[in-house]
Structures are given as C-alpha cells and as structure tokens.
Amino acid sequence: MRALAIRRLTLLLPTVIGVVTLVFAFLHLLPGDPVEIMLGEWAAPADVAGLRRELGLDRPLAAQYVRFLAHAARGDLGHSIAFRAPVGRVIAARYPATLELAAAALVLALAFAVPLGVLAAVRRGSALDRSARLASLVGVCLPSFWLGPLLMLWFSIRLGWLPVSGRGGLAHLALPAVTLALGMAGILVRLTRASLLAALGEDYVRTARAKGAPRWRAVGVHALRNALVPVVTVLGLQAGALLAGAVITETVFSWPGIGRLLVQAIQARDYPLVQGCVLAIGLSYVAVNTVADVLAGVIDPRLGEDGR
Amino acid sequence: MAVLGGLTGGCGDAPPPAGALVVAFDSDPQSLDPRFQTDANGARLAGLLQVGLTRADAAGRRVPELARTWEMPDPRTFVFHLRPDFRFPDGTAVTAADVRSTYEAVRDPALASPKRTALAVLSAVEAPDPATVVMRLTEPFAPFLDATGLGILPAARARDTGEVTIGAGPFQLVSAERGEQLVLAPNPAYPDGVPKLHPVIIRIVPDETVRVLELRRGGVHLVEDAPEPEMVAWLATVPTLLVRRSPGTSFVYLALNLRDPRLADRRVREAITLALDREGLVRFVLGDAARPATGLLAPEHWAYAPARPPRHDPRRARRLLDRAGYRGARPGAPRFRLVYKTSAQPVRRRLAEAVQTELGAIGIAVDVRVYEWGTLYADVRSGNFELASLAWVGVTDPDLYYLAFHSTMTPPAGYNRGAYVSRVTDRLTTAGRQTFAPARRRAIYARVQHRLAHDLPVVPLWWEDRVVVQTRRLRGFEPSPSGDLRGLAAAYLD
C-alpha cells in the first residue's frame, strides 16, 4: 500500500510539468496579442512595449517558459492581466465554488448510481435492469448545454421551485449539480452493473454461497468489494474532470468556478491566469487520481503488492 | 429534484433586497477604473460611478457635466468652470485639483494608461482656483472635447496602481465579486437627486438563454444586450416584462480589404453593395430590430448627412462585375471566391450565411470562416482578411472618420484596417480635426460622408436598434442610444 502511494506521488511532478509545458506551448500558438487586448487599440506603442517587457513577453519563448516554471515553483503564478490581481488570489477566490459543485455532483451521482447499478446486476434481465440501462444511456448522452436549460425551464420557470442560475445556497446548487451528476451517474450505473455481474460469476462468490452465506452478504460484502475497484478508478477520473471545472455547466448556470474563470482568461488572452488555472487544474486532477489509486489499493490490497 | 427543491427552498433562493434592481451583463467589465477602462461593459457603468468634465448627449454633442461651462480663449486653450456641488461619496467636494491629478496621472507613462494616446495633444493642465481648470494643447484639435469625458478620481487616489473606482457619479461601488456580481449603492452626495434604486446589482450571466430565463423568472430586472429576435418575441408575451425598442447608433458593416486587387476595384465594391438586400437582411437576421445604414453616423448624430441608402440591384451588380472583367469560366461557375471572416455570435453567423447567398447570386463565391473574437480581431488588425463583419459601437465625435479612413491610420496607428487611400478623404478628415465652428465642421463631415458613400471602403449594413427588456416595475428609466446605464440615476421601482 505504502509502495503504491509513493509510486503514485513520484509520478505527480513529471505529470504536472508535462501538462504545463503543453499548455504553455499551445497558448503561445494562439493568435492575438494579450498586451494589445489589454491596453486596447489606442495604446501608445511605448506603453505596449513597456507592458510587454513587464510581463516578460518580449523574451524568447524558452526564457518565458523557464521563468514561469521557476516562479511557479516558488508559488508565484504571476499577475492576472484582466483582473489586475495576483493569479493565486484570483484562482483561490474561485476554487471553493468549483469544489462545492463537484462535491455535490459526486455525492448525487454516487447516491444514485451505485445502488441502481447493484440492483440492475442482481436483477439482471428484469424490467428494472432494462430501465436502469436505458436511464444510464440517456444520462450519458444528454449534453449539459442542452440539459441545463431544459432543467431550468422545467424546475425554475414552470414549477418555480429553484432559482435559474447563480451561486447562493443549496437551492442554487441543485440544478447545476444534477446536470453534472446525470452524465457521471450514467457511466457509473453501467460500470457498477458490469463489474458486479463479472464478480458474481467468480468462484469465490459461488464458494461463499456454498458455505451458506446469505445472498445479500455474497453480493454486498464479497462481490461488491471487488466490483468497486474499477468504479473507484473511473470515479477518480470523473472527479478529476469535475475539479478541472465543468466549463459548460459553470457557464450555463453562471456558476463562478474555475471552469468559467478559465474561459474568461482565454477570451482575454490573460496568459498568466490561463497558465495558473491549468496548473491548478492539473494538480487537482493528478491529486484526485492519486487518491483514487490509493483508495483502490485499500479496497483491493493486491494492487499494491503486484505493482500494478 | 422536487425533494431537494422542497428541502432547500428559501435557503439560498433569497430574492434580491426590496428596492434592488438586478441588471444582467454578459461578461465582467474588465475595469471600472476610468484610467484603464476600455471595454464596452466598463463604459456602460462608467457613467454611474464617475463624472467627467463633459459627457456626450444622444446626438454625440459634448454637454456639461462636472464642467458648468467652458470657453476657448484661443484655439489651443480650453478653460472649464466647474460646478461646486459635485461630491465624492465621502462628502469631499470635487475640485480642479482632482481634475488636474486625474489627467496628469493618465498622461504619466509610468501608469501605462490606455487613454494616454487620447490625451497626446494635451501639453498642460492647470488649476488656478478650485473651480477652474485650464487645459493647454500642443496644436488646435477640435475633437479634444471627446477626451474630456474621462471620469474624475480623488486627487489622493489618482496615481494608485490598483483599481480605483471612487467617483462623483450617481452611484458608488459597494462590493465586487468578479465574475459573479457588482453591487452599487446611491452616492448620497450626488447633486442632481440621490438615486432611488438601492442597490443596483450587476449580475454576470454569460449565457444568453439563461439571461432570458432569469428575466422571465424575475431574478433579473433589466437586460440591455438585445437577445435573439425569437427570444425577444417570447419575452414580449410575458405580462410582467416590457420590451422597448429605440433607434441605436451601433453601426454594423462589412469590412473590405482593399489590399486585395479585386476589392481595390471600386466597381467590385459597388457590386457587393448592390447585391445585398439590406431590408431583407434586417428582417431575416435581426427580426426588424435595426435600420438599414447609409454610413457610420446614425441620423440622430449632429454631423449626420442625409443620404440615400444603397439600392438592392443584383442585375446592375452583375453588369459591374462583367465590366470589371470578372466573368465565370462557364455559365454558373463563380467569378471569384472571397473569404468572409466573422465572430461566432449567432447574429453574425446568420448574417454571414445571408451574405454568402446574396453574393452567390451575383457570382461571387463566399467561404465563411467563423472565429473566436480574439482571433478575428488579430486577423483584421493585421490585414489578414478579405471580407469581415464588424461594428462600431458608441460613436461620439466624427473624428472617427480620420481614425478609420485616413490613409496614415492603418493598424497599429489607427482603425483603417482595409487600407483605404483617398487624398480627398485625407484632406477633409484632417480639416475636420482643425475646425472648431460647428457649422463648418458639419459641412466638412457631410462631404466626408458623401465621399465614402461613393468610394465604399466599407459596405454599410445597419444601425442596430437598442432592444431593452425590463420589468414593468421599473419606472423613469430612459435607455440611452449608446447602451450606457446613466438613465438608472433617475429610475425607481414601483
């Protein structure tokens, strides 16, 4: 277990550096001068040159990259061009909203998907199983830019139960969380069902039943534990994507999270902020997946032993 | 969902405080600091937070604001006499020292204000007494008054490097959660009547559908960015909402790159102009929420010269192209192809499709390329385009003709993105800058407009109407043609 955790942690640094390098390269390939966008068309050439110098944009690309990495290593992500504030502070102000939305979506998806997946597997071929598979397919297929406004129309406009958009209390959280959770739940239902069906066919489950273990125990304790390993792995990927900012959902629901911030930063060609956002997102993604890997090792200790 | 809604109803869905007006913006203003503000949403709020020496009226004329009156003892000197009753929210009077400090800060290269260029002709700002400001120019420059709309900051804060939003406007900024909302409260010291709306909340709602749904639900009370025509029609059926249309000044046009030898030929430009059915475009693309345009200045502008809108005459357009030597290789084949660049805005995309069809009818094949705004802007600035749909928003002084059409004003010096060259236009637009008498200036710009209507360096399309959707409870609000929100100072909620 400890070895698995150490292995995963040592992979963190090269992964993050790789992500940052790619983003740095792609961002600088984009057309449009961030300084001209910031100062407007009428800026004096001397002011444009001055700001470019101040931001280090007049240096060779390699020098800019090394400078960014060196500053990032010290925790200095630079100054946001659009927000005129330290990038770290701008991101820190938005991250709680993303965390809140991601946590709510995750809880909803898990609370819905795992029981439904288990029931579908246990009652394979029944009407419930067919309905669960259909519902999960619909959940996976509905795009959030369509589902979000549809939910708003129904629950906010027609029924008047929930606010349309914005961040406030739990009521504001409901629609964006459900929009995000539905897609994730669809994947998890199918995965839980498939994994559990595979586990139920294993010898150790038959042995448990032959030794007199009741059906709920064979399913809930013996089979489900093993069936959850792929579910946790996929959950880690999904949770990482949520923390990376559900860009569309956050935009549709005017949710002031990191996804919306990233879009704003890209539109303003705010290089320092885009880089900072991507770094924060990369770190979150890798951290969540590391936790998921370790958790999978807890559920199935064999993962730590054989070095997988 | 029902359970969640039932459990949480009232938990976070608290309505805005009584008396609050919620206005939805599509994006955050980039800056509320008059020294740095250059974006459209920032400009819409500038008039609420700060006052300038002068401001533009609906006809584009400079009218008094902080300055009660002004005079010109000579063509290089402006003397402004200030009103004594303007105060910052803390009760401190706005004096000539504040004006001088604000202007000097903007002129200081160390601050790197984007507005420094607009004040390039200003050589000195003096404050001989608290109620008098003297501005000296390096040369006679008639459009200078346009730069006197700069919002005045307290002298002590004028050189702060951070964002300064304090002003003597009708409102003050109470809180700002970037990307979420701005909260404005009345300035208790505002001399022209303390606003009754308390507070004004500016909510950032990027998605257009959501802005419309928020209006329908009552979470937003006012939207000034015209939604899609179909949505406006739907909102007009909601009893609690009022849809108001008024003539606007935003000018939408097709930019032509005259560096391209085909577009350098005036006959080709005229053919493109004649091929477009403006009435049809306005009806199809904007649901009749616009007026076919004759040029940059709308009829409400003081310098507008009446002109006949370009005709729709595809037959003559084909003849012109024939005469210019552009014939298809065989019947039905295109005469030539043009690349049309546009932003991803739905209205602009629909326009591109319509233009593609109408130019196709005269034998010009059009390849439409849709770009994100930053990319389109960079391409247009660098001359990397053939056709592009663009707009001029918030036109005040007609000196824009110099900036957009003088041969020396190709980017980065100015806005002459199509590289139009005309000695007549150069001479007239230069004269317009140096002429102070309004009647003579007007005559000069009338000639400029006729010249451009003949040369067609751009193809005029329409002036967009202002479409404002508001709650019927909002009274006393007069939308401005430019879209600024100054009208909220006199408004109240029933």
Interface residues (C-beta under 8 A of the other chain):
Chain A: L30 P31 G32 D33 E36 I37 M38 L39 G40 E41 W42 A43 A44 P45 A46 D47 G50 L51 A82 F83 R84 V90 A93 R94 P149 L151 M152 L153 F155 S156 I157 L159 G160 W161 L162 P163 V164 S165 G166 R167 G168 G169 L170 A171 H172 L173 A174 V178 T251 V252 F253 S254 P256 R260 L261 V263 Q264 Q267 A268 R269
Chain B: M1 A2 L4 G5 G6 L7 T8 G9 G10 C11 G12 D13 A14 S27 D28 Q30 S31 F36 T38 P109 A112 S113 P114 K115 R116 T117 A118 A120 G162 E163 E177 R178 G179 E180 Q181 R203 I204 V205 P206 D207 T209 V210 L213 E214 R216 R217 G219 E372 W373 G374 T375 Y377 A378 D379 R381 P411 P412 Y415
